[in-house]
């Protein structure tokens, strides 16, 4: 129809005597003047004619149903169409391919049959050669039972009608008795024969051959001459299976080649090749649940060979620990663990038994990591270590108290009482800096309960401005660390010469503590002089009010003798008022909460005199009381020898 229809336009409009031969199929312009059809003369006249842009009209009409037209459709690379034409030409050999496939299966069947026949004959021969067939069992039975001998004896009496007589049966009886005596032996041998017979039955196992048969069927089902990797999407499932199979083999190889298995490259290559051959059998094995949920193989391949060797040694060590109790004891007796155990058992480490045992067990488990230190001296100074290991509980308690006290005083001698002993005559031979260093490191005297604490070095004395005392009072600390307080008016030009002046310590007396202040009075001449000591509110240091409170005691000194002369101190708790030498030390006792304000002569304590009872009631109401002395003339001197906090006052 198409050819007939086309014949109506077979003449060229430009060359009427020529038939149209070609149609332009490439580089076609949209202009109306261009003619798509060419005859032979048109080609001759077209100086720009390019054959690649034209196709024979007859080729399109006659070949389009069964062939590929080389120049159609228009493409960028016509070599693609050319190659496609070559590929389709190969399919003209389909009958040849079919014949090849037929030959393949024919040969396969023949070879399989030959293989099966050979295997069948081999198996039959092996079964026939088995050591315990029926005939072998019968033969052994005859040997054990001697049944043939019994038959021979019976046959001897077969023609003898008198065989039932006793004399005729003696030979038979003797034989039966001999066999009967072998009951135990016969039983044992027949049982062995039975066991061997039963065992013989299990030598034949059809399970493995059946599995191989199924594998053969599976292999046959996989026979395919097509490359599914380049077929259309309808066959993608099989391609996915091949990919899955490859993926499975990769995972299996990764597991086998794990560094922890220490497999050789030769072995791994063999396994890899075998898995490649078995792809058809294993392609259906899923890998989604290959590992336990939340787990994955340890990445040993990221570790160095040295680390892998250490891990291997550790695993072997753990196996030995589980299976060999002697090995565990040997490990725990090793030098490095014994040294560490000594350190833990040292009393100064305070490690309880449960923790020690747990640590030793851990060290035993991890011994391969410690083994390299087996010859290392863990304890640096063994002599000191052993010495500390021998101290008893009492010494540990003392040492703990010493360290605790050292932390409390923070290396400050100002709060340590150890320095008290530095003035002992026997210690004068040592350098003071050495004593200070030792006492800072080991404040041993702070640990000993003491009845008194010196506060003399903690005191600072303040000069009151009342009556220009701050210009007239002189304070000096002698080589015994004693304070000497006096009036010095040599350079004073003011108007308060020989007026009273107040001198007070900076320490506020705590109401719950017991204080002792010890003093000496010294006169320059033998004239009558008065000395005043007591307590005063700090706020009254620079006023007359401190004197008006009268919380002090007055001593009279004349002709180098001193005597109590104070109406406020009139309650004699011991002794009576005595006139004593000027060198006598006077002791002032203060305990505000205990309502005690007393004086006595130290150390004799010949008398103890208390402040009057009525005034004692007011001691607790004082706000910030401090120890003070009152001065007047230049001719007298206060020497404060000691200031103490005590546990109790001596009687």
Protein Blocks (a to p, Z undefined) as FASTA:
>chain_A
ZZmmmmmmmpcfklmmbccfbdcfehiafbfkbcfbdcfklmmmmmkbcfklpccfklmm
mmmmmmccfkbccdfblklmmmmmmmmmmmmmmmmmmmmmmmmmmmmmmmmmmmmmmmmm
mmmmmmmmpcbbfklmmmmmmmmnommmmmmmmmmmmmmmklmpmklmmmmmmmmmmmmm
mmmmmmmmmmmmmmmmmmmmmmpccklmmmmmmmmmmmmmmgcfbdfklmcfklmmmmmm
mmmmmmmmmmmmmmmmpmklopafklmmmmmmmmmmmmmmmmmpcfklmpcghiacddfk
lpcfklmmmmmmmmmmmmmmmmmmklmmmmmmpmklmmmmmmmmpmklopafklmmmmmm
mmmmmmmmmmmmmmpcfblblmlmmmmmmpcfklmmmmmmmmmmmmmnnopaklpcklmm
mmpmklmmpcfklmmmmmmmmmmklmpccfbdcfklmpccdddfehhlmmmpccdddfko
pacddddfklpcbfkghiacddddfbdcdfkbccddddddddfblcdcddddddddfklm
mpmklmmnopacddddeehiacdddfklmccfbhcdddddfklccdddddfklopacddd
dfklmaccdddfklmmmmmmpmbdcdddddfbfmbccddfbdcddfbdcZZ
